[in-house]
């Protein structure tokens, strides 16, 4: 029996290219969302609080992700809210597994990205691709040294989000296993 590799997805950067200036011509749709802890992160009465968090999603990305030979998993600070708020805008199932971060935004003593250790722990030896905009070479080396199975860390530019070549690379990597 073959086990499909995991595709661990961050939202902000890969799916929501939050640093992009112009995306309308590329098929992105802007959503105004209010995560449960949004008000705690904003100054009460501020304009951003009233309007909500701007999230730009490409509706076609959901079908593209589902067509890949992976088991999709949310690896985002949105955690379960990704199923509630992000999945509908992409056409993804609203019950995808979620990595529940126990050390959300915690500083790592070795300088790793705060998600890296828990990603390795959560994957538990399974082959995986992790798509995120904050992956560094230090994280790549740590995963290579501490994860017993195949792994690909795919950094995505937060000004561009997932692009055609990223989808092609995801397809090639899964087929190479």
C-alpha positions as CSV (number, residue, x, y, z in Angstrom):
1,X,0.0,0.0,0.0
2,X,1.3,3.4,-1.0
3,X,1.1,6.4,1.3
4,X,0.8,9.7,-0.5
5,X,3.2,12.4,0.6
6,X,2.0,15.4,2.7
7,X,1.7,18.9,1.3
8,X,2.0,21.3,4.2
9,X,0.5,24.6,3.3
10,X,1.0,28.0,4.7
11,X,-1.6,30.7,3.9
12,X,0.1,34.1,4.0
13,X,2.7,34.2,1.3
14,X,2.0,31.1,-0.8
15,X,-1.8,31.3,-1.1
16,X,-2.3,34.9,0.0
17,X,0.5,36.9,-1.6
18,X,0.2,39.7,1.0
19,X,3.2,41.7,-0.3
20,X,1.9,41.9,-3.9
21,X,0.9,45.2,-5.3
22,X,-1.3,44.3,-8.2
23,X,-3.1,40.9,-8.5
24,X,-6.5,41.6,-10.0
25,X,-5.3,40.8,-13.5
26,X,-3.9,37.5,-12.3
27,X,-7.3,36.1,-11.1
28,X,-7.0,36.8,-7.4
29,X,-10.1,37.8,-5.4
30,X,-9.9,40.0,-2.3
31,X,-11.6,38.8,0.8
32,X,-12.0,40.8,4.1
33,X,-11.7,38.3,7.0
34,X,-11.8,38.6,10.7
35,X,-10.0,35.7,12.5
36,X,-11.2,35.1,16.1
37,X,-8.1,36.8,17.6
38,X,-8.0,39.6,15.0
39,X,-9.4,42.2,17.4
40,X,-6.8,41.3,20.0
41,X,-4.1,42.2,17.4
42,X,-5.5,45.6,16.4
43,X,-6.0,48.9,18.1
44,X,-9.7,49.1,19.0
45,X,-11.5,51.5,16.7
46,X,-8.8,51.4,14.0
47,X,-9.9,51.4,10.4
48,X,-8.2,48.0,9.8
49,X,-10.3,46.4,12.6
50,X,-13.5,47.6,11.1
51,X,-12.7,46.5,7.5
52,X,-11.1,43.2,8.4
53,X,-7.9,41.6,7.3
54,X,-7.3,41.7,3.5
55,X,-6.7,38.3,2.1
56,X,-6.2,37.7,-1.6
57,X,-6.9,34.2,-2.9
58,X,-6.9,32.7,-6.4
59,X,-10.0,30.5,-6.7
60,X,-8.3,28.2,-9.2
61,X,-5.5,27.3,-6.8
62,X,-7.9,24.9,-4.8
63,X,-8.5,22.7,-7.9
64,X,-4.8,22.8,-8.7
65,X,-3.8,21.7,-5.2
66,X,-6.5,18.9,-5.1
67,X,-5.2,17.6,-8.4
68,X,-1.7,17.0,-7.0
69,X,-0.8,13.6,-5.6
70,X,-0.6,14.8,-1.9
71,X,-2.6,14.7,1.3
72,X,-3.2,18.4,2.0
73,X,-2.5,19.8,5.5
74,X,-2.7,23.3,6.8
75,X,0.6,24.5,8.2
76,X,-0.4,28.1,9.0
77,X,-0.9,30.3,12.0
78,X,-4.5,30.5,10.8
79,X,-4.8,26.9,12.1
80,X,-8.4,25.7,12.1
81,X,-9.6,29.0,10.8
82,X,-8.0,28.1,7.5
83,X,-10.7,25.5,7.1
84,X,-13.4,28.0,8.0
85,X,-12.1,31.1,6.2
86,X,-9.5,30.2,3.6
87,X,-10.7,26.9,2.2
88,X,-14.1,28.3,0.9
89,X,-12.3,31.0,-1.1
90,X,-10.1,28.3,-2.8
91,X,-12.7,25.6,-3.2
92,X,-10.9,23.3,-0.8
93,X,-12.6,20.9,1.6
94,X,-13.3,22.5,4.9
95,X,-12.0,19.6,6.9
96,X,-8.3,19.4,6.0
97,X,-6.0,18.3,8.8
98,X,-4.3,21.2,10.7
99,X,-1.0,21.4,12.5
100,X,-1.9,22.8,15.8
101,X,1.1,24.9,16.8
102,X,2.1,24.6,20.4
103,X,4.9,27.2,20.1
104,X,3.1,29.8,18.0
105,X,5.6,32.6,17.0
106,X,8.1,31.4,19.6
107,X,11.7,32.3,19.1
108,X,13.8,29.2,18.4
109,X,17.1,28.9,20.3
110,X,19.0,27.9,17.2
111,X,17.5,30.5,14.9
112,X,15.1,28.2,13.1
113,X,11.8,29.4,11.8
114,X,9.3,28.9,14.6
115,X,7.3,26.3,12.7
116,X,10.3,24.1,11.6
117,X,10.7,21.7,14.6
118,X,7.0,21.1,14.9
119,X,6.7,20.4,11.1
120,X,9.3,17.7,11.4
121,X,7.6,16.3,14.5
122,X,4.1,16.4,12.8
123,X,5.3,14.7,9.6
124,X,6.6,11.8,11.7
125,X,8.8,10.4,9.0
126,X,6.3,10.7,6.2
127,X,7.5,12.2,2.9
128,X,6.4,15.9,2.8
129,X,6.6,19.2,1.0
130,X,6.3,22.3,3.1
131,X,5.3,25.4,1.3
132,X,5.9,28.7,3.2
133,X,7.3,32.2,2.6
134,X,9.6,32.2,5.6
135,X,11.7,29.1,5.0
136,X,15.5,29.6,5.2
137,X,18.5,27.6,4.4
138,X,18.9,26.9,8.1
139,X,15.4,25.3,8.1
140,X,16.3,23.2,5.0
141,X,19.5,21.9,6.7
142,X,17.6,21.1,9.9
143,X,14.9,19.1,8.1
144,X,17.6,17.2,6.1
145,X,19.4,16.3,9.3
146,X,16.4,15.5,11.5
147,X,13.7,14.0,9.2
148,X,14.2,10.4,8.2
149,X,12.0,10.5,5.1
150,X,12.1,12.5,1.9
151,X,11.2,16.2,2.3
152,X,11.2,19.3,0.1
153,X,11.0,22.8,1.6
154,X,9.5,25.1,-1.0
155,X,9.9,28.8,-0.2
156,X,7.4,31.0,-2.0
157,X,7.8,34.8,-2.6
158,X,5.1,36.6,-0.7
159,X,4.9,39.1,-3.5
160,X,4.0,36.4,-6.0
161,X,2.4,33.5,-4.2
162,X,2.2,30.1,-5.8
163,X,3.1,30.2,-9.5
164,X,2.9,27.8,-12.3
165,X,6.5,26.7,-11.9
166,X,5.8,25.9,-8.2
167,X,2.9,23.6,-9.1
168,X,5.1,21.9,-11.7
169,X,7.8,21.4,-9.1
170,X,5.3,20.0,-6.7
171,X,4.1,17.5,-9.3
172,X,7.6,16.5,-10.3
173,X,8.7,15.9,-6.7
174,X,5.7,13.7,-5.8
175,X,6.2,11.7,-9.0
176,X,9.9,11.2,-8.2
177,X,9.1,9.3,-5.0
